[in-house]
């Protein structure tokens, strides 16, 4: 299979989806994206501190160069369409870069063909297409990218400081994703902690300056929170209200593969911990979420399980044709139809 050609197809379809949706709506900043964007709008354009904000600062840092560059051309308030457009385009490019890094990680476990088929499955048959192309002004595309950076550092670099730094980067995007720390092993503690502190420092400063408590996420000081004694695990996975496997069934195959694989046990634990945490959150349905948006950051782990299943099927005399027509094409089409349905009802 021509790998470069298929990544070009991913690029074109992600950009096309983004252009179409952004131009149709005339905006890209909406929903929770307004609060993530307020960080960069306040600091880069208004030169003032934002209002108290419970959302992480990481996405704003990633978008800052695009906003600053656009501001040199537009000199507007920060909410004009060019600002929104280039911020969204930045996230789309980060999601595509995440897919490239995920493919690199998969290649260390599986053949090029299996790795590419798995990457195509994640790109088009999961909610990554929604949050990486249609609704990218949010934390999810960036959390996916950050997770792939961390897993690549963990797997290839073996550098304690960089491992900690990349974990801090993960936490900057979504604090709950710090559970990736469970996968860290055989590192020097002090360099790893130093890297993490440096990477996560912008968030600590933001919490202190804006909310007055650097040691506590504002998410946990409001009306929202965890109820560990009343998890909604079945609902989170199978409910029509954003149930992960109800809306994204290919990930169930990934979970099965993950269970039977010989991958790092801590990667498996991260998935189950994430499921449990989301199921105990006060809004376990994750608001106006397409599929389980809080799971986008662990799609690289699901991909490892999916690659295992594809490898197992390949040994049963399956070939590329069957992967495309039994899994990737139908489930990608189903994903697109569900996305259209979701957009119509919301």
LINRA-V637195 format. One line per field, one symbol per residue. phi: phi as a letter, one per 30 degrees, with the letter a starting at -180 (. if undefined). psi: psi as a letter, one per 40 degrees, with the letter a starting at -180 (. if undefined). A space follows every 10 residues. Layout:
BEGIN
phi = ???
psi = ???
END
This chain:
BEGIN
phi = .dddddddde eddddddded dddddiabca hdeddddded ddddcdhbdd debdddceed dddeeddddd ddcchcdjcd eedddddddd dddddddddd dddeddddcb dedddddddd dddccbdddd dcbdbddacd dddddddddd dddddcdhcd ddddddddde dddbedddde edddahbddd dddddddddc eedddddddc cibdcbdeec ccddlcbdcb dcddddcbdd dieeddcbdd dddddddddd dcdeedddde ddddeddddc decddiidcd hcddcedcee dedddddddd dddddcidbe ededcccddd dddddddddd dddddc
psi = hhdddddddd dddddddddd dddddeiehi addddddddd dddddefiii ihheiieddd ddeddddddd ddddfaeeei dddddddddd dddddddddd dddddddedi iddddddddd dddeeieddd eeddgegaed dddddddddd dddddddfhd dddddddddd dddhddeeee ddehifihdd ddddddddde dddddddddd eeheehhdde eaeiaigeeg ifdddddeie gehddddgdd ddddddddde ifihdddddd ddddddddde idgdefaghh agdeedeedd dddddddddd ddddefeiid ddddedcddd dddddddddd dddde.
END
